[in-house]
Amino acid sequence: MRLLLAEDDATLAAQLLAALRAAGFAVDHAADGEEAAFLGAENPYAAVVLDLGLPKRDGIAVLTGWRAAGLSLPVLVLTAREAWGDKVAGFRAGADDYLTKPFRMEEVVLRLRALIRRAAGHAAPVLECGPLAHDSQTGGFTLDGLPLKLTAFEGRILSYLLHRAGRVVSRTELSEQIYDGDQDRDFNAMEVLVSRLRRKVAPCRIETLRGQGWMLAAP
């Protein structure tokens, strides 16, 4: 899953980037509101972490612009503003969740995973496809109840396919979710990763639909 982090504090941004990438996310970073507004409008992020106190354009203006343009991407607001009026303004602008500073990195990750899961139409924290299960709170995978060992990129791919089980995911869509914005998208490497995953998750099926993409289906 690919996220956008909009945070101007360099130290906090570095900590968040490290925590989110360690949790298995691909992450793009915007240090001001204008860059955040542009990136959010141009890329299909799974979710956004948005600071309200951004330079050039504040977070409320950024979020209001996205919602006015019809963008429904889940947004977790991070801010030092604790006043009730600020929270009301954030939710009225279209925030999906709100977290005040200081906070624990683990809570940011948990809240984002919950937002992404609900946006994909899943109510339960554990996503299942036959004997394959993904705990969206911990990020872990099991097959027939046993832990499934995956590389970071394999985990990103399988998580995205599980969130969209039964639906076709194109190569372009999948690449947009597993690579950071500044990474080269290697489609050949992605094909290899999907083939490797296909063997690891059997008897669940990662079906190839020629000219369309892949679909995860139960056995």
C-alpha positions, 0 to 999 in steps of 0.5 A: 500500500502506498501512502502520502505523508504531508509533514513539514517537521524534518525530524518527525517526518523522518521518524514517520517515514521509517515507522511506516516503511517498517510496517510495510508501506510505500511512502511519498513525502511532501514538506509543504501544502502545495506539494501535498495538494498536487501529489494527493490529486495526481496519485492513487494513495491508499491513505494520507497522513496530513499535518494541519500546520503545513507551510504554503497551504495549510492542511485544512485548505489541502483537504478541502481542495481534495474533497471539493475535487471528489477525491475520497482517499482516507485521510488521517490528520496529525496536528499539535492543535488540541482544541475541540474547534480545530478537530471539528474543522478537520472533520468538516473539511473531510478528515477520516481520523484525527490524532494529536501530537505527541503520539505513538508511531504504533498508533499511527500505523494501526489507525492507517491500517483500519482506514485502509481496510474500511475504505476497501469495504472490510469490517473485520480486522482479519482479511481471509481468502480460503486458508490465507489470512492477513491480520490488518492490525499486525500486518502478519500473514498466515496460511492454514494457521501457520505464519507465512514468511514474505519479503517486504515487497511480497507483503505489499503485493499480497496485502493489496491483492487481499484487500481487493480479493475477487477483483482484477488488479492491473499491473499499473495499479499494483505498481502504483501501490508497492513502489515509492514515488521516486522508485523505478517501477520494474514490471519484470521484477513485479512479475517475478514476485507475483510468480513467487507469491503464487507458489507460497499461497497455494492452494489460494490462486493468484490468477493472471488475466491476460491483458488485464492483470491479476486476481486473488481467488479462494481455492 
